[in-house]
């Protein structure tokens, strides 16, 4: 894991609940089901890496916002 991605570990390590990835026609989005807010990572390569890490840590991937 890169140090850049380390700052996003809260998405998969259990320190913050509710983080999922929503699959959309425009791509994948990081979303918190508890706060109902999306997380924008402006660096596309970093966002792709963070989403891959969420997948590796078995975070939910959903087809719609619950």
MONOR-V408153 format. One record per helix or strand. SS is the DSSP state (2 for helix, 1 for strand). FROM is the first residue (numbers start at 1). TO is the last residue. If there is no record, write none. Layout:
BEGIN
<<SS & FROM & TO> <SS & FROM & TO>>
END
This chain:
BEGIN
<<2 & 3 & 6> <2 & 9 & 11> <1 & 19 & 24> <1 & 27 & 32> <1 & 37 & 39> <2 & 44 & 56> <1 & 61 & 62>>
END
